[in-house]
Amino acid sequence: MKATDKKKSVKTKTAEQSAIIEQGNELGNVQIHDNVISIIVRKTVIGTEGVSRLAGSIVDSIGELVGSRRKSSSAIAIIHEDDKVKIEVKVNILFGFKIPEVSKAIQEEVIQEVENITGINVASVGVIIQEIEEPVPVKEVPQPEEDIITE
């Protein structure tokens, strides 16, 4: 492996937020901003069984429902440490699910997704269970009766 092929991560600050600069090869630099990591974390956490939603304000919840790409700063924190990140996420879970099992699933899935998609090492994922919510009952939609054609 050439010295120029070696990955090197550096903490930098932009006017808007932090970015990790990965210097990989002679082609140039790649910057991955915190909002990209936040989006990955949000989508992963929301897809975890037992999670109701990210904890936060009502504005965050509405944005989450409509698929907002806005960073939920109150529910997700990204802390840079050398060439790794620590992630903290606040969630609401559904009543009836075991907190340790949901928390562990969140941690494992977030680490796997962030590392696979970005190539950034995740040092840890802290999970804060903010609330337990009742599941929303799913209303059944009546199926239309099929027209029977008789000949």
TORBAKE-569563 format. One line per field, with one value per atom (N, C-alpha, C): residue number from 1; residue in one letter; chain; atom name; x negated, y negated, z. Coordinates in steps of 0.2 Angstrom, whole numbers, plus 5000, padded with zeros to 4 digits. Layout:
% TORBAKE-569563
seq = (NUM ...)
type = (a ...)
mol = (A ...)
atom = (CA ...)
x = (X ...)
y = (Y ...)
z = (Z ...)
//
This chain:
% TORBAKE-569563
seq = (1 1 1 2 2 2 3 3 3 4 4 4 5 5 5 6 6 6 7 7 7 8 8 8 9 9 9 10 10 10 11 11 11 12 12 12 13 13 13 14 14 14 15 15 15 16 16 16 17 17 17 18 18 18 19 19 19 20 20 20 21 21 21 22 22 22 23 23 23 24 24 24 25 25 25 26 26 26 27 27 27 28 28 28 29 29 29 30 30 30 31 31 31 32 32 32 33 33 33 34 34 34 35 35 35 36 36 36 37 37 37 38 38 38 39 39 39 40 40 40 41 41 41 42 42 42 43 43 43 44 44 44 45 45 45 46 46 46 47 47 47 48 48 48 49 49 49 50 50 50 51 51 51 52 52 52 53 53 53 54 54 54 55 55 55 56 56 56 57 57 57 58 58 58 59 59 59 60 60 60 61 61 61 62 62 62 63 63 63 64 64 64 65 65 65 66 66 66 67 67 67 68 68 68 69 69 69 70 70 70 71 71 71 72 72 72 73 73 73 74 74 74 75 75 75 76 76 76 77 77 77 78 78 78 79 79 79 80 80 80 81 81 81 82 82 82 83 83 83 84 84 84 85 85 85 86 86 86 87 87 87 88 88 88 89 89 89 90 90 90 91 91 91 92 92 92 93 93 93 94 94 94 95 95 95 96 96 96 97 97 97 98 98 98 99 99 99 100 100 100 101 101 101 102 102 102 103 103 103 104 104 104 105 105 105 106 106 106 107 107 107 108 108 108 109 109 109 110 110 110 111 111 111 112 112 112 113 113 113 114 114 114 115 115 115 116 116 116 117 117 117 118 118 118 119 119 119 120 120 120 121 121 121 122 122 122 123 123 123 124 124 124 125 125 125 126 126 126 127 127 127 128 128 128 129 129 129 130 130 130 131 131 131 132 132 132 133 133 133 134 134 134 135 135 135 136 136 136 137 137 137 138 138 138 139 139 139 140 140 140 141 141 141 142 142 142 143 143 143 144 144 144 145 145 145 146 146 146 147 147 147 148 148 148 149 149 149 150 150 150 151 151 151)
type = (m m m k k k a a a t t t d d d k k k k k k k k k s s s v v v k k k t t t k k k t t t a a a e e e q q q s s s a a a i i i i i i e e e q q q g g g n n n e e e l l l g g g n n n v v v q q q i i i h h h d d d n n n v v v i i i s s s i i i i i i v v v r r r k k k t t t v v v i i i g g g t t t e e e g g g v v v s s s r r r l l l a a a g g g s s s i i i v v v d d d s s s i i i g g g e e e l l l v v v g g g s s s r r r r r r k k k s s s s s s s s s a a a i i i a a a i i i i i i h h h e e e d d d d d d k k k v v v k k k i i i e e e v v v k k k v v v n n n i i i l l l f f f g g g f f f k k k i i i p p p e e e v v v s s s k k k a a a i i i q q q e e e e e e v v v i i i q q q e e e v v v e e e n n n i i i t t t g g g i i i n n n v v v a a a s s s v v v g g g v v v i i i i i i q q q e e e i i i e e e e e e p p p v v v p p p v v v k k k e e e v v v p p p q q q p p p e e e e e e d d d i i i i i i t t t e e e)
mol = (A A A A A A A A A A A A A A A A A A A A A A A A A A A A A A A A A A A A A A A A A A A A A A A A A A A A A A A A A A A A A A A A A A A A A A A A A A A A A A A A A A A A A A A A A A A A A A A A A A A A A A A A A A A A A A A A A A A A A A A A A A A A A A A A A A A A A A A A A A A A A A A A A A A A A A A A A A A A A A A A A A A A A A A A A A A A A A A A A A A A A A A A A A A A A A A A A A A A A A A A A A A A A A A A A A A A A A A A A A A A A A A A A A A A A A A A A A A A A A A A A A A A A A A A A A A A A A A A A A A A A A A A A A A A A A A A A A A A A A A A A A A A A A A A A A A A A A A A A A A A A A A A A A A A A A A A A A A A A A A A A A A A A A A A A A A A A A A A A A A A A A A A A A A A A A A A A A A A A A A A A A A A A A A A A A A A A A A A A A A A A A A A A A A A A A A A A A A A A A A A A A A A A A A A A A A A A A A A A A A A A A A A A A A A A A A A A A A A A A A A A A A A A A A A A A A A A)
atom = (N CA C N CA C N CA C N CA C N CA C N CA C N CA C N CA C N CA C N CA C N CA C N CA C N CA C N CA C N CA C N CA C N CA C N CA C N CA C N CA C N CA C N CA C N CA C N CA C N CA C N CA C N CA C N CA C N CA C N CA C N CA C N CA C N CA C N CA C N CA C N CA C N CA C N CA C N CA C N CA C N CA C N CA C N CA C N CA C N CA C N CA C N CA C N CA C N CA C N CA C N CA C N CA C N CA C N CA C N CA C N CA C N CA C N CA C N CA C N CA C N CA C N CA C N CA C N CA C N CA C N CA C N CA C N CA C N CA C N CA C N CA C N CA C N CA C N CA C N CA C N CA C N CA C N CA C N CA C N CA C N CA C N CA C N CA C N CA C N CA C N CA C N CA C N CA C N CA C N CA C N CA C N CA C N CA C N CA C N CA C N CA C N CA C N CA C N CA C N CA C N CA C N CA C N CA C N CA C N CA C N CA C N CA C N CA C N CA C N CA C N CA C N CA C N CA C N CA C N CA C N CA C N CA C N CA C N CA C N CA C N CA C N CA C N CA C N CA C N CA C N CA C N CA C N CA C N CA C N CA C N CA C N CA C N CA C N CA C N CA C N CA C N CA C N CA C N CA C N CA C N CA C N CA C N CA C N CA C N CA C N CA C N CA C N CA C N CA C N CA C N CA C)
x = (4996 5000 4996 4997 4993 4995 4991 4992 4998 4999 5004 5011 5011 5017 5020 5016 5018 5024 5029 5034 5032 5034 5032 5038 5041 5047 5044 5047 5046 5052 5052 5058 5058 5063 5063 5070 5070 5076 5078 5084 5087 5091 5094 5098 5105 5107 5113 5112 5108 5107 5100 5099 5093 5093 5087 5086 5080 5080 5074 5071 5065 5062 5057 5059 5055 5051 5044 5040 5038 5040 5039 5034 5033 5029 5027 5024 5022 5028 5034 5040 5043 5042 5044 5047 5050 5053 5061 5063 5071 5073 5078 5080 5087 5088 5094 5097 5102 5105 5109 5109 5114 5121 5123 5130 5131 5126 5127 5127 5123 5123 5129 5132 5138 5144 5144 5149 5149 5143 5142 5144 5143 5145 5152 5155 5163 5166 5164 5168 5167 5161 5159 5163 5164 5167 5175 5177 5185 5187 5182 5183 5182 5180 5179 5185 5187 5193 5193 5199 5200 5199 5196 5195 5202 5204 5210 5208 5203 5200 5194 5191 5185 5189 5185 5188 5186 5190 5189 5195 5195 5201 5206 5212 5217 5215 5211 5209 5204 5200 5196 5200 5205 5210 5213 5216 5220 5215 5209 5204 5202 5202 5200 5205 5212 5217 5218 5216 5216 5210 5205 5199 5194 5194 5189 5182 5178 5171 5167 5171 5168 5165 5159 5156 5160 5161 5165 5160 5158 5152 5154 5160 5162 5162 5163 5163 5157 5152 5146 5140 5135 5129 5123 5119 5113 5107 5102 5096 5090 5086 5080 5074 5071 5065 5060 5055 5049 5052 5052 5054 5061 5064 5070 5076 5082 5087 5091 5094 5098 5105 5110 5117 5121 5125 5130 5137 5142 5149 5154 5159 5165 5171 5174 5179 5185 5191 5197 5198 5200 5201 5209 5211 5218 5218 5224 5225 5226 5223 5223 5216 5212 5205 5200 5195 5190 5185 5184 5179 5172 5169 5163 5162 5167 5167 5167 5172 5173 5166 5164 5157 5152 5151 5145 5146 5152 5154 5152 5154 5152 5145 5141 5134 5130 5132 5129 5131 5137 5139 5136 5136 5133 5126 5122 5115 5114 5118 5117 5118 5124 5126 5121 5119 5115 5108 5105 5099 5099 5104 5105 5106 5110 5111 5106 5103 5098 5091 5090 5083 5080 5084 5081 5082 5077 5078 5082 5087 5091 5088 5086 5084 5089 5095 5100 5107 5112 5119 5123 5124 5128 5135 5139 5146 5150 5154 5158 5165 5168 5176 5179 5183 5186 5193 5197 5203 5205 5211 5214 5221 5222 5229 5233 5239 5244 5244 5244 5245 5251 5251 5256 5260 5266 5270 5271 5270 5271 5278 5281 5288 5288 5293 5293 5298 5296 5300 5304 5311 5315 5313 5313 5311 5318 5318 5324 5325 5332 5334 5333 5330 5329 5335 5335 5341 5341 5346 5346 5350 5347 5350 5353 5359 5362 5364 5363 5364 5370)
y = (5006 5000 4994 4989 4983 4978 4974 4969 4964 4963 4959 4962 4969 4973 4973 4971 4972 4967 4970 4965 4961 4955 4950 4946 4946 4942 4936 4930 4924 4921 4918 4914 4907 4905 4898 4895 4888 4885 4880 4881 4876 4871 4866 4861 4865 4870 4873 4879 4883 4889 4892 4897 4901 4905 4907 4912 4916 4922 4926 4926 4925 4925 4931 4935 4941 4941 4941 4940 4947 4950 4957 4958 4954 4955 4949 4950 4944 4941 4944 4941 4935 4935 4929 4931 4926 4927 4928 4932 4933 4930 4926 4923 4926 4929 4931 4927 4923 4919 4923 4920 4923 4924 4920 4921 4927 4929 4936 4942 4941 4946 4946 4940 4940 4943 4942 4945 4952 4955 4962 4965 4961 4963 4963 4958 4957 4962 4964 4969 4976 4977 4984 4985 4979 4980 4981 4977 4977 4984 4987 4994 5000 4998 5003 5005 5012 5014 5012 5009 5007 4999 4996 4989 4985 4981 4977 4971 4967 4962 4959 4954 4951 4946 4945 4941 4933 4929 4922 4918 4912 4908 4910 4907 4909 4907 4902 4900 4905 4908 4914 4919 4921 4927 4926 4920 4918 4919 4916 4917 4924 4928 4935 4939 4937 4940 4938 4932 4930 4932 4935 4937 4931 4926 4921 4923 4920 4922 4917 4913 4909 4913 4911 4914 4913 4918 4918 4917 4911 4909 4911 4911 4912 4920 4924 4931 4935 4932 4935 4931 4933 4930 4934 4930 4933 4930 4934 4931 4934 4930 4932 4933 4939 4941 4944 4940 4942 4945 4951 4953 4957 4956 4960 4955 4957 4953 4957 4953 4956 4953 4958 4955 4956 4951 4952 4951 4955 4954 4955 4951 4951 4953 4959 4962 4963 4964 4966 4973 4977 4984 4986 4991 4994 4998 4997 5001 5008 5013 5020 5022 5018 5020 5020 5024 5024 5019 5014 5009 5011 5016 5018 5021 5025 5028 5023 5018 5012 5008 5006 5002 5006 5012 5016 5016 5017 5017 5011 5005 4999 4998 5000 4999 5003 5009 5013 5011 5009 5007 5000 4996 4989 4990 4994 4995 4998 5003 5006 5002 4998 4994 4988 4985 4979 4981 4986 4989 4991 4995 4998 4992 4987 4982 4977 4975 4969 4971 4977 4979 4976 4973 4970 4974 4975 4980 4976 4980 4978 4981 4976 4978 4981 4978 4980 4977 4980 4977 4977 4971 4971 4970 4974 4974 4971 4966 4963 4964 4968 4970 4964 4960 4954 4955 4959 4961 4968 4970 4976 4974 4976 4974 4980 4979 4984 4985 4991 4992 4989 4986 4984 4989 4990 4996 4995 5000 5000 5001 4996 4997 5001 5006 5010 5007 5007 5004 5010 5008 5014 5015 5021 5023 5023 5020 5020 5028 5029 5035 5036 5042 5043 5044 5041 5042 5049 5053 5060 5059 5062 5062 5069 5069 5076 5076 5081 5082 5087)
z = (5000 5000 5000 4995 4995 5001 5002 5007 5005 4999 4996 4996 4997 4997 5004 5009 5016 5018 5022 5024 5029 5029 5035 5036 5042 5044 5048 5047 5050 5052 5058 5060 5058 5055 5052 5054 5054 5056 5050 5047 5042 5046 5042 5045 5047 5044 5046 5051 5050 5055 5053 5057 5057 5051 5048 5043 5044 5042 5042 5035 5034 5028 5028 5023 5022 5016 5017 5011 5009 5003 5002 4996 4991 4986 4982 4976 4972 4968 4969 4966 4969 4976 4980 4986 4989 4996 4996 5001 5001 5008 5008 5014 5016 5022 5024 5030 5029 5034 5039 5045 5050 5048 5044 5042 5038 5034 5031 5036 5041 5046 5050 5051 5054 5051 5044 5040 5040 5040 5040 5047 5052 5059 5060 5057 5058 5054 5048 5044 5047 5050 5053 5059 5063 5070 5069 5064 5063 5060 5057 5054 5059 5065 5070 5073 5074 5077 5084 5086 5093 5094 5089 5089 5086 5090 5088 5084 5086 5083 5086 5083 5087 5092 5098 5103 5100 5102 5101 5101 5098 5098 5093 5093 5089 5081 5081 5074 5071 5075 5073 5071 5075 5073 5067 5066 5059 5053 5054 5049 5047 5052 5052 5048 5049 5046 5038 5037 5030 5026 5029 5026 5026 5030 5030 5031 5027 5027 5032 5036 5041 5046 5049 5054 5061 5064 5070 5076 5077 5081 5089 5090 5097 5099 5093 5094 5093 5089 5086 5088 5091 5092 5089 5086 5083 5086 5089 5092 5089 5087 5083 5088 5087 5091 5087 5086 5081 5074 5073 5066 5067 5073 5074 5076 5076 5079 5084 5089 5094 5092 5093 5091 5097 5098 5103 5100 5102 5099 5104 5104 5109 5105 5108 5104 5109 5106 5109 5107 5111 5109 5111 5107 5108 5114 5118 5124 5122 5126 5125 5123 5120 5118 5124 5124 5129 5128 5132 5131 5130 5134 5132 5125 5123 5116 5110 5111 5106 5106 5112 5112 5109 5110 5107 5100 5097 5090 5087 5090 5088 5087 5092 5092 5087 5086 5081 5074 5073 5066 5064 5069 5067 5066 5070 5069 5062 5060 5054 5048 5048 5043 5042 5047 5046 5044 5046 5044 5037 5035 5028 5023 5025 5020 5019 5025 5025 5025 5028 5029 5036 5039 5045 5051 5055 5061 5067 5069 5075 5081 5086 5092 5097 5097 5101 5099 5101 5100 5107 5109 5115 5114 5117 5116 5122 5122 5127 5125 5130 5129 5132 5129 5131 5134 5130 5131 5129 5132 5129 5127 5121 5118 5116 5116 5114 5107 5104 5097 5094 5088 5085 5081 5083 5080 5072 5069 5061 5060 5056 5054 5048 5048 5042 5037 5031 5025 5023 5022 5020 5012 5011 5004 5000 4994 4990 4987 4987 4985 4977 4975 4968 4965 4959 4955 4952 4952 4950 4943 4938 4932 4930 4929 4927 4920 4917 4910 4909)
//
